[in-house]
Amino acid sequence: MTFLDVGAHIGAFTLVGAKMVGNEGKVFAIEPLPPCAEAIRRNAAMNGMDNVRVYEGALCERSGRIGFQSDNQRSGGWIATDPSEVAFETPCWTLDDFLHSAGITRVDVMKLDASGNEIAALRGGAETLRSGKLGALVMKLYHPSVTQARFGYDSRESLSLLREWGFQSKLIIGLEAFPIFHPEDLDGHYDHLTYARTLVATYGSH
């Protein structure tokens, strides 16, 4: 199996994924912050996980380089929309281009946390997502006010794209899973204290 960890941070999900796919599986971690990317490499090496490959960069709607701003309090950051806020530049790829260059023909599970810019990562993977080359997506779905403030869009737009491309979605809250058929199905699942929820989307009817 192949696990893709997008926005891997320090690799918590990367290491879990590496354990689950085993020595025969492959894990690809994409992380734009150099200290976090180095932490993933170090943790993977300490745990003898030779099936982990780390790429410093981000997924978005185009391939090239992009400005990034840092959030030092959370050891994180996101793509800068204002040039004055750029802390550093990093490589960026569309999901389609990344998979092609890495020689990946299918991803069984992808975890996506783009700090609110998930819709750009999804749009950059339109070919992959439409064709069923991704089995399951575990995505951080930020509060609409967060994505509006950072990137000027409503996070619920991601649900419409996934549905258009043949995915069925569920919102995970605690031990419960709530089927999401339309963006308005999210109403009532957020409040002013809820920063983000977890969305699980599977391709096809399974």
C-alpha positions as CSV (number, residue, x, y, z in Angstrom):
1,M,0.0,0.0,0.0
2,T,1.0,3.6,-0.5
3,F,0.3,6.3,2.1
4,L,0.7,10.0,1.2
5,D,1.0,12.5,4.2
6,V,0.5,16.0,2.9
7,G,1.3,18.7,5.5
8,A,3.1,16.1,7.5
9,H,4.3,18.5,10.3
10,I,6.7,16.5,12.5
11,G,5.5,13.1,11.1
12,A,3.0,11.8,13.6
13,F,0.8,10.4,10.9
14,T,3.8,9.5,8.7
15,L,5.2,7.2,11.3
16,V,1.8,5.6,12.0
17,G,1.3,5.1,8.3
18,A,4.8,3.6,7.9
19,K,4.0,1.1,10.6
20,M,0.6,0.2,9.1
21,V,1.8,-0.4,5.5
22,G,4.8,-2.4,6.6
23,N,8.2,-2.9,4.9
24,E,6.5,-3.7,1.6
25,G,4.5,-0.4,1.6
26,K,5.6,3.1,0.8
27,V,5.1,6.4,2.6
28,F,5.6,9.8,1.1
29,A,5.6,12.8,3.4
30,I,5.3,16.4,2.1
31,E,6.2,19.2,4.5
32,P,7.2,22.8,3.7
33,L,8.8,23.8,7.0
34,P,12.5,22.6,7.0
35,P,12.8,21.9,10.8
36,C,9.6,19.8,10.6
37,A,10.8,17.9,7.5
38,E,14.1,17.2,9.3
39,A,12.2,16.0,12.3
40,I,10.4,13.5,10.2
41,R,13.6,12.2,8.7
42,R,15.2,11.9,12.1
43,N,12.2,10.1,13.6
44,A,11.9,7.7,10.7
45,A,15.6,6.8,10.9
46,M,15.4,6.3,14.7
47,N,12.5,3.9,14.2
48,G,14.2,2.0,11.3
49,M,11.5,3.0,8.8
50,D,13.3,2.8,5.5
51,N,10.0,3.0,3.6
52,V,9.6,6.8,4.3
53,R,10.6,9.5,1.8
54,V,10.3,13.1,2.8
55,Y,9.8,16.0,0.4
56,E,10.2,19.6,1.5
57,G,7.5,21.6,-0.2
58,A,3.7,22.1,-0.5
59,L,0.8,21.0,-2.7
60,C,-1.2,23.7,-4.5
61,E,-2.8,24.5,-7.8
62,R,0.4,25.0,-9.7
63,S,4.0,23.6,-9.7
64,G,7.0,25.9,-9.1
65,R,7.9,27.9,-6.0
66,I,5.6,29.7,-3.6
67,G,6.0,32.0,-0.6
68,F,5.2,30.7,2.8
69,Q,4.5,32.4,6.2
70,S,5.3,30.8,9.5
71,D,3.3,30.5,12.7
72,N,6.0,30.1,15.3
73,Q,3.6,29.5,18.1
74,R,2.3,26.3,16.5
75,S,5.5,25.3,14.6
76,G,3.4,25.6,11.5
77,G,2.5,27.9,8.7
78,W,0.6,28.3,5.4
79,I,1.0,29.7,1.9
80,A,1.2,33.5,2.0
81,T,-1.4,35.5,0.1
82,D,0.4,38.8,0.9
83,P,4.0,39.2,-0.3
84,S,4.8,41.2,2.8
85,E,4.1,38.1,5.0
86,V,6.4,35.7,3.1
87,A,9.0,34.2,5.6
88,F,10.6,31.9,3.0
89,E,10.0,30.3,-0.3
90,T,9.5,26.6,-0.9
91,P,8.9,24.3,-3.9
92,C,5.3,23.5,-4.7
93,W,3.6,20.9,-6.9
94,T,0.2,20.0,-8.0
95,L,-0.8,16.6,-6.7
96,D,-0.9,15.3,-10.3
97,D,2.6,16.5,-11.1
98,F,4.0,15.2,-7.8
99,L,2.7,11.7,-8.2
100,H,4.0,11.6,-11.8
101,S,7.5,12.8,-10.8
102,A,7.7,10.4,-7.9
103,G,6.5,7.5,-10.0
104,I,3.4,6.9,-7.9
105,T,0.5,5.3,-9.9
106,R,-2.0,5.0,-7.1
107,V,-2.4,6.2,-3.5
108,D,-4.4,4.1,-1.1
109,V,-4.7,6.7,1.6
110,M,-3.8,10.4,1.6
111,K,-3.9,12.6,4.7
112,L,-4.3,16.3,3.8
113,D,-3.7,19.2,6.1
114,A,-2.8,22.4,4.1
115,S,-3.6,24.8,6.9
116,G,-6.8,25.9,5.3
117,N,-5.7,25.8,1.6
118,E,-7.0,22.2,1.1
119,I,-9.1,23.3,-1.9
120,A,-5.9,24.3,-3.8
121,A,-4.4,20.9,-3.2
122,L,-7.5,19.2,-4.4
123,R,-7.8,21.3,-7.5
124,G,-4.2,20.4,-8.4
125,G,-5.1,16.8,-8.2
126,A,-8.2,16.8,-10.4
127,E,-6.9,14.2,-12.8
128,T,-5.8,11.9,-10.0
129,L,-9.0,12.3,-8.0
130,R,-11.4,11.9,-10.9
131,S,-9.7,8.8,-12.2
132,G,-10.0,6.8,-8.9
133,K,-6.2,6.7,-8.3
134,L,-6.8,7.8,-4.7
135,G,-8.7,5.3,-2.6
136,A,-9.4,7.3,0.6
137,L,-8.8,10.9,1.8
138,V,-8.5,11.9,5.4
139,M,-8.7,15.7,5.4
140,K,-8.6,18.4,8.0
141,L,-11.7,20.5,7.2
142,Y,-11.1,24.0,8.8
143,H,-13.9,26.2,10.0
144,P,-15.2,28.3,7.1
145,S,-14.2,31.5,8.9
146,V,-10.6,30.3,9.0
147,T,-10.4,29.5,5.3
148,Q,-12.2,32.7,4.5
149,A,-9.7,34.8,6.5
150,R,-6.6,33.0,5.2
151,F,-7.5,32.3,1.6
152,G,-10.8,33.9,0.8
153,Y,-13.0,30.9,0.2
154,D,-15.5,28.8,2.1
155,S,-14.1,25.4,3.2
156,R,-17.4,23.7,2.3
157,E,-16.5,24.2,-1.4
158,S,-14.1,21.3,-1.0
159,L,-17.1,19.0,-0.4
160,S,-18.7,19.9,-3.7
161,L,-15.5,19.1,-5.5
162,L,-15.1,15.7,-3.9
163,R,-18.7,14.8,-4.5
164,E,-18.4,15.8,-8.2
165,W,-15.3,13.6,-8.5
166,G,-17.1,10.5,-7.1
167,F,-16.2,10.6,-3.4
168,Q,-18.5,9.9,-0.5
169,S,-17.7,11.9,2.6
170,K,-18.2,11.5,6.4
171,L,-17.4,14.0,9.1
172,I,-15.7,12.4,12.1
173,I,-16.5,13.8,15.5
174,G,-15.3,11.7,18.4
175,L,-16.4,8.2,17.8
176,E,-19.3,9.2,15.5
177,A,-19.3,9.5,11.7
178,F,-21.9,11.8,10.0
179,P,-22.5,11.3,6.3
180,I,-22.1,14.5,4.3
181,F,-24.0,14.7,1.0
182,H,-24.2,18.4,0.6
183,P,-22.2,21.4,2.0
184,E,-25.1,22.5,4.1
185,D,-25.0,19.1,6.0
186,L,-22.1,20.6,7.9
187,D,-24.4,23.2,9.5
188,G,-24.5,22.6,13.2
189,H,-21.2,20.7,13.3
190,Y,-19.2,23.8,13.9
191,D,-19.2,26.5,16.6
192,H,-17.0,29.4,17.4
193,L,-14.7,27.2,19.5
194,T,-14.2,24.5,16.8
195,Y,-11.1,25.3,14.7
196,A,-11.3,22.2,12.4
197,R,-13.0,18.9,11.9
198,T,-11.8,15.7,10.3
199,L,-13.4,14.6,7.0
200,V,-13.0,11.1,5.5
201,A,-13.8,10.7,1.8
202,T,-13.7,7.4,0.0
203,Y,-13.8,6.9,-3.8
204,G,-16.8,5.1,-5.2
205,S,-19.5,3.3,-3.2
206,H,-17.2,1.5,-0.7
